Amino acid sequence: MKFSLVLLAFLALPACADEVADLRKIIDDAVTTTIQLEKEAKSIRDDQRQKKESLAGEVTMVTTQVKIPIEKKLQELADEYAKRCHRSFSRLSETEMSQYNECLAQKAKIEKEQDEAKVWWVEFSDDWNKTYTAPVHLTLEQQNARLAEIEKEIQAAYKRLANAKEKLKI
């Protein structure tokens, strides 16, 4: 009877050794997978940071090279108008009334140019955003989706790792 128990235990050893080897392989695979996924996630985050910085630089460049010069020109026209026309006019003088009428015409012209500039800027920025910003945001959304997948895969790997370690303790 003792011999049969020893024989049975001896015969069961290769199965246990195979099971331990399988568990160790699961642990190694889980660790390797986790390391690779964390490297991929870091690479994605670095890429996202670079894309955001680049886009912010381009937005700043467009603002400083396109929008601000237009606004400056319009402000100069408004300042010139203010210097000449923000005063009281005598209705008794033809010269004064002529100047007043010129001021009204200039004010209307400046307001029209300001309105046109606002409309142009909205159209320009919408087109610019569709061309340059939207693709970056789409890429960032796709990368965020991949980061969420990676997080799930890492959690699954940790779970496999914990299960294998628990079985090894038995």
GULO-934577 format. One record per residue: residue in one letter; chain; x, y, z of N, C-alpha, C in turn. Coordinates in steps of 0.05 Angstrom, whole numbers, always signed. Example, Ala and Ser with C-alpha at 12.3 -4.5 7.8 and 13.67 -1.06 7.14 Angstrom:
REM GULO-934577
A_A_+264_-114_+156_+246_-90_+156_+264_-66_+156
S_A_+257_-45_+142_+273_-21_+143_+258_+1_+157
***
This chain:
REM GULO-934577
M_A_+16_-24_+0_+0_+0_+0_+17_+25_+0
K_A_+38_+26_+17_+56_+49_+18_+70_+52_-9
F_A_+77_+29_-20_+91_+30_-46_+73_+42_-67
S_A_+48_+35_-67_+30_+46_-88_+25_+76_-85
L_A_+25_+85_-59_+22_+114_-55_+46_+129_-64
V_A_+70_+118_-59_+94_+130_-68_+96_+130_-98
L_A_+88_+107_-110_+88_+105_-139_+69_+125_-151
L_A_+45_+127_-139_+25_+147_-148_+36_+175_-146
A_A_+49_+182_-124_+60_+208_-120_+83_+213_-141
F_A_+99_+193_-145_+120_+195_-164_+110_+199_-193
L_A_+89_+184_-199_+77_+187_-226_+63_+215_-229
A_A_+54_+227_-208_+41_+253_-208_+61_+276_-210
L_A_+86_+271_-203_+106_+292_-203_+110_+305_-231
P_A_+113_+289_-252_+116_+302_-278_+93_+321_-285
A_A_+69_+313_-277_+45_+330_-282_+47_+356_-267
C_A_+56_+354_-241_+60_+378_-225_+82_+395_-237
A_A_+104_+383_-245_+126_+398_-257_+117_+411_-282
D_A_+101_+397_-298_+90_+410_-323_+72_+433_-316
E_A_+56_+429_-295_+37_+450_-287_+52_+474_-277
V_A_+74_+469_-261_+90_+491_-251_+104_+506_-274
A_A_+113_+491_-294_+126_+503_-317_+106_+520_-332
D_A_+81_+509_-335_+60_+524_-349_+54_+550_-334
L_A_+52_+548_-307_+46_+572_-291_+69_+592_-293
R_A_+94_+582_-293_+116_+601_-295_+116_+615_-323
K_A_+108_+600_-343_+106_+612_-370_+84_+633_-371
I_A_+61_+628_-357_+40_+647_-355_+50_+672_-341
I_A_+65_+669_-320_+76_+692_-305_+95_+707_-323
D_A_+113_+693_-336_+132_+707_-354_+118_+722_-376
D_A_+98_+709_-388_+83_+722_-410_+68_+747_-400
A_A_+56_+744_-376_+41_+767_-365_+60_+790_-359
V_A_+83_+785_-348_+103_+806_-342_+113_+819_-368
T_A_+120_+802_-388_+129_+812_-414_+108_+829_-427
T_A_+83_+819_-427_+61_+833_-439_+57_+860_-426
T_A_+58_+860_-400_+54_+885_-385_+76_+905_-391
I_A_+100_+896_-392_+123_+914_-399_+119_+926_-427
Q_A_+112_+909_-446_+109_+918_-474_+85_+938_-476
L_A_+63_+932_-462_+40_+950_-463_+46_+977_-449
E_A_+61_+976_-427_+69_+1001_-414_+87_+1018_-432
K_A_+105_+1005_-446_+122_+1019_-465_+106_+1032_-487
E_A_+86_+1017_-498_+69_+1027_-519_+53_+1051_-509
A_A_+42_+1049_-484_+26_+1070_-473_+44_+1095_-469
K_A_+68_+1092_-460_+87_+1114_-456_+92_+1128_-483
S_A_+97_+1111_-504_+102_+1122_-530_+78_+1138_-541
I_A_+54_+1128_-536_+30_+1142_-545_+27_+1168_-529
R_A_+31_+1168_-503_+29_+1192_-487_+50_+1213_-497
D_A_+74_+1204_-502_+95_+1223_-512_+86_+1235_-539
D_A_+76_+1218_-557_+67_+1227_-583_+44_+1248_-579
Q_A_+25_+1242_-561_+3_+1261_-556_+14_+1287_-546
R_A_+33_+1287_-528_+44_+1311_-517_+57_+1328_-540
Q_A_+72_+1314_-558_+85_+1328_-580_+64_+1340_-599
K_A_+43_+1325_-605_+22_+1334_-622_+9_+1359_-611
K_A_+3_+1358_-585_-11_+1381_-572_+8_+1406_-572
E_A_+33_+1402_-566_+52_+1424_-566_+55_+1436_-594
S_A_+57_+1419_-614_+60_+1428_-641_+35_+1443_-650
L_A_+12_+1433_-644_-13_+1446_-651_-15_+1473_-637
A_A_-8_+1474_-612_-9_+1500_-597_+10_+1520_-610
G_A_+33_+1511_-619_+52_+1529_-633_+41_+1539_-659
E_A_+27_+1522_-674_+15_+1530_-699_-7_+1550_-695
V_A_-24_+1545_-674_-45_+1563_-668_-34_+1591_-661
T_A_-13_+1591_-645_+0_+1616_-637_+11_+1630_-662
M_A_+23_+1615_-680_+34_+1627_-704_+13_+1640_-721
V_A_-9_+1625_-725_-31_+1635_-742_-43_+1660_-729
T_A_-46_+1659_-703_-57_+1682_-689_-39_+1707_-692
T_A_-13_+1703_-687_+5_+1726_-688_+10_+1736_-717
Q_A_+10_+1718_-736_+16_+1726_-764_-8_+1733_-781
V_A_-31_+1724_-772_-55_+1729_-789_-75_+1747_-774
K_A_-84_+1738_-751_-106_+1753_-737_-97_+1779_-725
I_A_-75_+1779_-711_-66_+1804_-697_-59_+1826_-717
P_A_-46_+1822_-740_-42_+1844_-758_-68_+1856_-769
I_A_-88_+1840_-773_-113_+1850_-783_-126_+1867_-761
E_A_-126_+1856_-736_-137_+1871_-714_-122_+1897_-709
K_A_-96_+1897_-712_-80_+1921_-708_-87_+1942_-729
K_A_-90_+1934_-754_-97_+1953_-775_-125_+1965_-769
L_A_-144_+1949_-761_-170_+1959_-755_-170_+1977_-730
Q_A_-154_+1971_-711_-151_+1988_-687_-139_+2015_-694
E_A_-119_+2015_-712_-107_+2040_-721_-127_+2057_-735
L_A_-144_+2045_-752_-165_+2061_-765_-185_+2072_-745
A_A_-192_+2056_-725_-210_+2065_-704_-198_+2088_-687
D_A_-172_+2085_-681_-158_+2106_-666_-157_+2132_-682
E_A_-151_+2130_-707_-150_+2154_-725_-177_+2167_-725
Y_A_-198_+2151_-728_-225_+2161_-728_-231_+2176_-701
A_A_-223_+2163_-679_-228_+2175_-653_-214_+2202_-650
K_A_-190_+2204_-659_-175_+2229_-657_-189_+2251_-673
R_A_-199_+2244_-696_-211_+2265_-713_-240_+2271_-706
C_A_-254_+2250_-697_-283_+2253_-696_-296_+2252_-669
H_A_-282_+2245_-649_-294_+2245_-622_-292_+2273_-610
R_A_-310_+2290_-619_-311_+2317_-609_-339_+2328_-616
S_A_-344_+2352_-608_-370_+2365_-614_-367_+2380_-641
F_A_-387_+2379_-657_-388_+2393_-682_-409_+2416_-681
S_A_-402_+2438_-693_-421_+2460_-693_-439_+2457_-718
R_A_-465_+2456_-713_-484_+2453_-735_-487_+2479_-752
L_A_-477_+2500_-742_-479_+2525_-755_-458_+2529_-777
S_A_-436_+2514_-775_-414_+2517_-794_-416_+2495_-816
E_A_-414_+2504_-841_-415_+2485_-863_-390_+2467_-862
T_A_-367_+2478_-855_-342_+2463_-853_-345_+2442_-832
E_A_-356_+2450_-809_-359_+2431_-787_-379_+2409_-795
M_A_-400_+2416_-808_-420_+2396_-817_-408_+2377_-838
S_A_-391_+2388_-855_-378_+2372_-875_-359_+2352_-861
Q_A_-344_+2361_-841_-327_+2343_-826_-343_+2322_-811
Y_A_-366_+2331_-800_-383_+2312_-785_-393_+2290_-804
N_A_-402_+2298_-828_-411_+2278_-848_-388_+2259_-856
E_A_-364_+2270_-859_-341_+2253_-865_-336_+2233_-843
C_A_-339_+2243_-818_-335_+2225_-795_-356_+2203_-795
L_A_-381_+2209_-801_-402_+2189_-802_-395_+2168_-823
A_A_-387_+2178_-847_-380_+2160_-868_-356_+2142_-860
Q_A_-336_+2155_-848_-312_+2139_-839_-320_+2119_-818
K_A_-337_+2126_-799_-346_+2108_-778_-361_+2084_-791
A_A_-378_+2089_-810_-393_+2068_-824_-373_+2049_-838
K_A_-353_+2061_-851_-333_+2045_-865_-317_+2028_-846
I_A_-309_+2039_-824_-293_+2024_-804_-310_+2001_-792
E_A_-335_+2007_-785_-352_+1986_-774_-357_+1964_-795
K_A_-360_+1971_-820_-363_+1951_-842_-338_+1934_-844
E_A_-315_+1947_-843_-289_+1932_-845_-286_+1913_-821
Q_A_-294_+1923_-797_-292_+1906_-773_-310_+1882_-775
D_A_-335_+1887_-785_-354_+1865_-788_-344_+1845_-809
E_A_-333_+1855_-831_-322_+1837_-852_-298_+1821_-841
A_A_-282_+1834_-826_-258_+1821_-814_-267_+1799_-795
K_A_-287_+1804_-779_-297_+1783_-761_-308_+1760_-776
V_A_-324_+1765_-797_-335_+1743_-813_-312_+1728_-827
W_A_-293_+1742_-838_-270_+1729_-851_-255_+1712_-831
W_A_-250_+1722_-807_-234_+1707_-788_-249_+1682_-780
V_A_-275_+1684_-776_-291_+1660_-768_-289_+1639_-790
E_A_-292_+1647_-815_-290_+1628_-838_-262_+1617_-840
F_A_-242_+1635_-838_-214_+1626_-840_-207_+1606_-817
S_A_-215_+1613_-793_-208_+1595_-770_-224_+1569_-772
D_A_-248_+1569_-782_-263_+1544_-786_-249_+1527_-806
D_A_-241_+1538_-828_-226_+1523_-849_-200_+1513_-838
W_A_-186_+1531_-824_-159_+1523_-813_-163_+1500_-793
N_A_-183_+1502_-776_-187_+1481_-756_-194_+1455_-770
K_A_-211_+1456_-791_-218_+1431_-805_-193_+1418_-818
T_A_-176_+1435_-828_-152_+1425_-842_-130_+1416_-823
Y_A_-126_+1431_-801_-103_+1425_-784_-110_+1414_-756
T_A_-130_+1425_-744_-137_+1417_-716_-152_+1391_-715
A_A_-173_+1389_-732_-190_+1365_-731_-175_+1339_-735
P_A_-156_+1337_-754_-142_+1312_-757_-125_+1305_-732
V_A_-114_+1325_-719_-98_+1320_-695_-117_+1310_-672
H_A_-140_+1323_-669_-159_+1315_-649_-169_+1286_-654
L_A_-174_+1280_-680_-182_+1253_-687_-161_+1232_-679
T_A_-136_+1239_-685_-114_+1221_-678_-112_+1218_-648
L_A_-115_+1240_-633_-114_+1239_-604_-137_+1221_-593
E_A_-161_+1224_-604_-183_+1207_-596_-177_+1177_-601
Q_A_-166_+1171_-624_-159_+1143_-630_-137_+1133_-611
Q_A_-118_+1150_-605_-97_+1143_-586_-109_+1139_-558
N_A_-127_+1156_-550_-140_+1152_-524_-155_+1126_-523
A_A_-168_+1118_-545_-182_+1093_-546_-162_+1070_-543
R_A_-139_+1072_-556_-118_+1052_-554_-107_+1051_-525
L_A_-104_+1074_-513_-94_+1074_-485_-114_+1060_-466
A_A_-140_+1064_-472_-160_+1050_-456_-158_+1019_-460
E_A_-154_+1011_-485_-150_+982_-491_-125_+972_-476
I_A_-104_+987_-477_-79_+979_-464_-84_+975_-434
E_A_-98_+994_-422_-104_+992_-393_-119_+967_-387
K_A_-139_+960_-404_-154_+935_-400_-136_+911_-403
E_A_-118_+912_-423_-100_+889_-428_-80_+886_-404
I_A_-71_+908_-394_-53_+907_-370_-68_+896_-346
Q_A_-92_+904_-342_-108_+893_-320_-112_+863_-323
A_A_-117_+854_-348_-121_+826_-353_-95_+811_-348
A_A_-72_+823_-356_-46_+810_-351_-41_+808_-321
Y_A_-47_+829_-306_-44_+828_-277_-61_+806_-265
K_A_-85_+803_-275_-103_+783_-265_-92_+755_-270
R_A_-82_+751_-295_-69_+725_-301_-45_+720_-284
L_A_-30_+741_-279_-6_+739_-262_-14_+731_-233
A_A_-34_+745_-223_-43_+739_-195_-54_+710_-193
N_A_-69_+702_-213_-80_+675_-213_-58_+654_-214
A_A_-38_+658_-231_-16_+639_-233_+0_+638_-207
K_A_+5_+661_-195_+20_+662_-170_+4_+648_-148
E_A_-22_+651_-148_-38_+638_-128_-37_+607_-131
K_A_-38_+598_-156_-36_+569_-161_-9_+558_-153
L_A_+12_+574_-156_+38_+565_-149_+41_+561_-119
K_A_+26_+576_-103_+27_+574_-74_+15_+548_-64
I_A_-3_+537_-80_-17_+512_-71_+1_+488_-72
***
